[in-house]
Amino acid sequence: MSTEQDNEMILLLKELVTKVKTLEEAVYNKDNLLMKSGYVVVESPTPSMTVDNTVTGDTIAKMDWSDIHKIVDNIG
């Protein structure tokens, strides 16, 4: 590579490093609106789901409509 190409590569790397630094500052800034609005989350809770009983197709086929409505109400 020639020195001109080396200089262009160095300038390109410097530009990329400064852009990454400004992005990191925007994400980790405490007054940042993105963090406050929930668009960017550094640490988030892990969702969990507890299922007492599973409803299969056979179980639903044997149910009355009132039982199905109760299950839907419990889910919602």
Protein Blocks (a to p, Z undefined) as FASTA:
>chain_A
ZZklmmmmmmmmmmmmmmmmmmmmmmmpmklmklmnomacfbdcddddddfbdcdfklmm
mpcfklmmmmmmmmZZ
